[in-house]
Amino acid sequence: MAAIDILQSVPYLLQLPSKRTWIDYDDEADVLYISFQKPQQANDSVLEDSVIYHYRDDDLVGITVLQALQRSEANASVTSSIQGELD
């Protein structure tokens, strides 16, 4: 991962619901875990488009991204296609 990729994500990171964020990736399962509170202690969750949103009451406390690498590669493919059209 190039430093430029991290720098490009800074505006998004600053919009996260918490100043502290824990990120774990399970490469065997291709699952990305993002926690905004440790421990999450979620009491509700919603599955939408291979993403599980974890809530404690009305607060978002974590996100689980299923098939994270596949999703990332698909997004990169779409982005490069769009950039190709713009050039």
Secondary structure as UniProt FT lines:
FT   HELIX           3..13
FT   TURN            14..15
FT   STRAND          22..26
FT   TURN            27..30
FT   STRAND          31..35
FT   STRAND          44..48
FT   TURN            49..50
FT   STRAND          51..56
FT   TURN            57..58
FT   STRAND          59..66
FT   HELIX           68..86
//
